[in-house]
Amino acid sequence: MSSVIFIQRGKVRSCGVASACMLLLASAMLAQHSEPGDDSGVFKAVAELVVVPVSVTDSHRNFVPGLTPADRRLYEDGRLQKITAFHRENVPVTVGLILDHSRSMETKLRSVRAAVLSFAQSSNPEDEMFVVDFSDRVRSEIFRGKLFTNDVSELQNALAAVGAEGGTALYDAIYQGLERLRVGHRNKKSLIIVSDGGDNASQHKYHQVLAMAHQSEAVIYAIGLVGAPGEEEKPKILERLCKDTGGLAFFPHTLDPVHEVSNRIARDLREQYTLAYAPDRKVSGDSFRKIDVKVSAPGHEKLHVRTRLGYSTAGLEAK
């Protein structure tokens, strides 16, 4: 699974954190999945597999631990599916950091860099991360010839190397981040986007980014640093992108909570259940299938379930 954090700002491939995610493998490929209730991480080969990350919280928004497969019901387009895998441990993640370096971010970069480093330091040591910087142009950082790193000092050097200038090619940056996630080595993937304004310089359109997100395995998070005079604010766009992929969007009014928000995103990535199922209908052509997860737990009257809205069958066939 993968996740994206936006701050405005194997080999089984699974979908993004805290949200439903999907994966269909061609019959020539091996998908990995664990038996229900099995936390050993042992996987068996199957022909088709949709992987769904799910976040479950109580009425106080606290993570609900200890759930079992019997507590879950998963539906695809209203049809009850058989859950063939149930996983609930902290697994390594491929994380893409999509960071706004446009001119309007100049006074905010120090706080953003500190928050991102705090996120990295609280991550699983086996996570792999990458950075996509953007202003009116998009640049993917390379770490000593590598696309990914788990070295906080390498990440720190990459963050410090870019200054603030130019406009905001937000959609191009997210699109490039989703492409980079495809070659990540971790089953769980996420994007984290950090920005302070709407797009004003991209070649890609929002509907293209949203379609690619539906085809990807990423859970997307956004931290939107909006509110200053003259900034182009489009929070609804970020909110939909995060909601559709099972992530969260945050819009702090000042820079002070950014550090806290980044730590909350890190916790959200760790406190997730992962379900998997083989669809009971064959996938063909390009269509969107909706996923719905129902959860009941003794002692909890009201539960909040967050997962991916669904998946594009075109994305599955492309695997």
Buried (B, 14 or more C-beta within 10 A) or exposed (E): BBBBBBBBBEEBBBBBBBBBBBBBBEEEBBBBBBBBEBEEEEBEEBEBBBBBBBBBBBEEEEBBEEBEBEBBBBEBBEEEBEBBBBBBEEBBBBBBBBBBBBEBBEEBBEBBBBBBBBBBEBBBEEBBBBBBBBBBBBBBBEBEEEBBBBBEEBBBBBBEEBEBEBBBBBBBBBBBBBBBBBEBBBBBBBBBBBBBBBBEBBEBEBEBBBBBBBBBBBBBBBBBBBEEEEBBBBBEBBBBBBBBBBBBBBBBEEBEBBBEBBBBBBEBBBBBBBBBBBBEEEBEEEEBBEBBBEBEBEEBEEBEBBBBBBBBBBBBBEB
